[in-house]
Amino acid sequence: MNNGRCFILVIAVLLTSSSFAATPEDAKGLWLTEQRDAVIEFQACPDRTGTLCGHIVWDKDAGTPADTCGVRIAKLDRYDNDAWRDGWIYDPRDKKKYKGVIRVKASTLYLRAYVGAEILGQTEQLSRVAALPAAPICKR
């Protein structure tokens, strides 16, 4: 391949890959958990500009003693290197807070909770949904 064609190919690859790069806005919206038992809404935190918060807005156990509707499960302070970082993730199953990172690729959100180093954590994959399931309903 001559140098001219190689240069054009490299530029085309760079332009294509940058057009699909994640943005801070990609995490916002409704996300269904892997277990399909809750929907989490990620949006800007109301109490601090430039942050991302996640709240449970639908729970299969709504209206029962196990109801987690309205629980804040994430607060991340900054977006860097295609991920939301520097904050915490709360797991209502074990009632513990962890360090956390959130990344989005296509229609999948990767929520990683960890103690110590990120490499030692666990990742849950959430799927984007357009609307909440019809029932049961979380009371706001």
N, C-alpha and C positions, 0 to 999 in steps of 0.2 A: 504494500500500500504506500502511495507516495505521501510526502509530508502534508500537502494541501488537503487531501482526503482525510488523513488522520486528524488534522486540526479541526476540520468540520465535524467529524464524528465525535470528538471530545466535547466540542461546544454543544452539539445537539444533546448529548447525554447529560451534560451539566444543566442545560436549560430544562430538560424533561424532568430530571430528578428534583430540581429546586421548585418546580411548579407543584410537586406533590409533597413537599415538605410540610410537616405538621406545624400548626399555629396554636397559640394559646386558646383561641376560640373553639378549636376542635373538640375539647373536652366538655364544653357546655352542652347541656341537654339532658335527656332521659336515657338511663342505662339499666338494662335488666341483668341481674346477677346470674352467674353460671348455674346456680341451683334453681333459677327461675322463681325464687321466693320473695324477691324484693326488687323495687325500682328505685334507683338513686338519681336525684336531679343534681347536676353540677352546674353552678353558676357563680358569678362574682360574689364574694362575701359582702354582706351588707355593711359590715363594720370596718372594712379596710379596703381601700382602692388597690387594684392590681393583684388581688389574691383569688383563690378558687376554693369554694366550699361545696361540700356534698351533703345532702339531706335525704333521708328515706321518705319517699312520697307515696309509695305503695308497698304494702306488706301482706303476704298471704295470711298472716295471723292478725290482721287488723280487727280490733274489737274484742280481742281475747287477752288474757294476762301476758301472753308472749309478744304483744303488739310493740313494734319499734317505730311506728309512724312518727315522723318529725325529728328523729334522732339525727344529730349532725355526726356524720361518719368521717369527714375529712376537712382539713383546713391546710392549704398549701400556700406558701408565701410568695413564691416567684417561679417564673417560667424561664428555663435555661436548657440549652442543648436538647430541644424537642421534648422536654418533660417538665411537669409541674413538680417542684421540690421544696425543701425546707419547711416542713410542717409535720402534721401528724395524720394518721389514719386510725379510726376507732373501730374495733370489731365488737359489735353488740352481742355476738355469740359467747365470747369469753370476757366481755366487759373490760378490755384492755386497750390502751393507746400504744401505737407503734410509730416509728418514723415511717414516712411514706413517699412514694414517687408515683406519678400517674403519667402514662404515655398513651397516645392514640395513634392507631394505624388503621386506616380505612374505617370500617364500622365497628371496630373493636377497641375497647378501652382496657388497658392493662394497669391494674391497681396493685402496686407492690408494697407490702408491709414488711418491715424488718426491725430488728434490734441490732445495734452496732453497725455493721457494714451492709450495704445494699445487696451484695452478692449472697448474703446469708438469709435473705428473706423468702417470702412466698408471694406468688403472683396469682391474682384472680382475674379472669377475663370476663368483661361485661359486654353485652351487645346493645347497640343503639336501638331504641324503640321510638316510634312516632307518637304514641299515646299510652296512657296508663290502662291496665286491664280494667274491665268494667266492675269487678267485685273481687274481694271486699274493698270498701272505700276507706281511705285514711281520713279522719276528721282533722281539719286544720284549725 
